[in-house]
Amino acid sequence: MQRKTLWGAVVLIAALTLIAAVLYITRKPSFHGAVINPPFPAADIKLTDHNGQPFQLDSLKGRVVVVYFGYTNCQEECPLTMAHLKEVFDLLGAQSKDVQVLMISTDPARDTQSALKEFLGKFNPTFLGLTGAPAELAEVWSAYGVTVLDNGETHSNYIYVIDRSGNLRLTFITDTPPDDEAADLRILLAEK
């Protein structure tokens, strides 16, 4: 009788372990950022990059794109956000080659191409600054729901994440821990 009970306990433990393993393997990873559900195509961005080249968001299909709206003369939030994104890139390591960070100017009067290039170069030379005529920028700000006031010094403060297919998938507040952002980007990078 004791032997039957022992074998029954072993079988029960093995079955529970198998069920737990299957549930763990098949669970969907959860995001830390605010999920946009259902995802929808990101609004097109047609501006000029900090190298003077025309830029179009469609050129980045196949990569994960991180978009931030800010300005180079900012003393606090914008440099902190870029330093934060640099840390995310460091955490991603080799995977960062499949991610593009864009900073779109909220101050076209002072954010020249050279100012954007110098500012972003302090954080990561692959980060790309975008600018354009005020009307072009206003169109992009509007498409992403960004409010810009006080000649660009007051602006909405979110980070937008676009997946490899060009869909807007997540937003982060700027003080989301870098580990959490990197984890979310890894999930999107794993999607094909």
Secondary structure in CASP SS format (residue, H / E / C, confidence):
PFRMAT SS
TARGET T0000
AUTHOR 0000-0000-0000
METHOD secondary structure of the structure
MODEL  1
M C 1.00
Q H 1.00
R H 1.00
K H 1.00
T H 1.00
L H 1.00
W H 1.00
G H 1.00
A H 1.00
V H 1.00
V H 1.00
L H 1.00
I H 1.00
A H 1.00
A H 1.00
L H 1.00
T H 1.00
L H 1.00
I H 1.00
A H 1.00
A H 1.00
V H 1.00
L H 1.00
Y H 1.00
I H 1.00
T H 1.00
R C 1.00
K C 1.00
P C 1.00
S C 1.00
F C 1.00
H C 1.00
G C 1.00
A E 1.00
V E 1.00
I E 1.00
N E 1.00
P E 1.00
P E 1.00
F E 1.00
P E 1.00
A C 1.00
A C 1.00
D C 1.00
I C 1.00
K E 1.00
L E 1.00
T E 1.00
D E 1.00
H C 1.00
N C 1.00
G C 1.00
Q C 1.00
P E 1.00
F E 1.00
Q E 1.00
L H 1.00
D H 1.00
S H 1.00
L H 1.00
K C 1.00
G C 1.00
R C 1.00
V E 1.00
V E 1.00
V E 1.00
V E 1.00
Y E 1.00
F E 1.00
G E 1.00
Y C 1.00
T C 1.00
N C 1.00
C C 1.00
Q C 1.00
E C 1.00
E H 1.00
C H 1.00
P H 1.00
L H 1.00
T H 1.00
M H 1.00
A H 1.00
H H 1.00
L H 1.00
K H 1.00
E H 1.00
V H 1.00
F H 1.00
D H 1.00
L H 1.00
L H 1.00
G H 1.00
A H 1.00
Q H 1.00
S H 1.00
K H 1.00
D H 1.00
V E 1.00
Q E 1.00
V E 1.00
L E 1.00
M E 1.00
I E 1.00
S E 1.00
T C 1.00
D C 1.00
P C 1.00
A C 1.00
R C 1.00
D C 1.00
T C 1.00
Q H 1.00
S H 1.00
A H 1.00
L H 1.00
K H 1.00
E H 1.00
F H 1.00
L H 1.00
G H 1.00
K C 1.00
F C 1.00
N C 1.00
P C 1.00
T C 1.00
F C 1.00
L E 1.00
G E 1.00
L E 1.00
T E 1.00
G C 1.00
A C 1.00
P H 1.00
A H 1.00
E H 1.00
L H 1.00
A H 1.00
E H 1.00
V H 1.00
W H 1.00
S H 1.00
A H 1.00
Y C 1.00
G C 1.00
V C 1.00
T C 1.00
V E 1.00
L E 1.00
D H 1.00
N H 1.00
G H 1.00
E C 1.00
T E 1.00
H E 1.00
S C 1.00
N C 1.00
Y E 1.00
I E 1.00
Y E 1.00
V E 1.00
I E 1.00
D C 1.00
R C 1.00
S C 1.00
G C 1.00
N E 1.00
L E 1.00
R E 1.00
L E 1.00
T E 1.00
F E 1.00
I E 1.00
T C 1.00
D C 1.00
T C 1.00
P C 1.00
P H 1.00
D H 1.00
D H 1.00
E H 1.00
A H 1.00
A H 1.00
D H 1.00
L H 1.00
R H 1.00
I H 1.00
L H 1.00
L H 1.00
A H 1.00
E C 1.00
K C 1.00
END
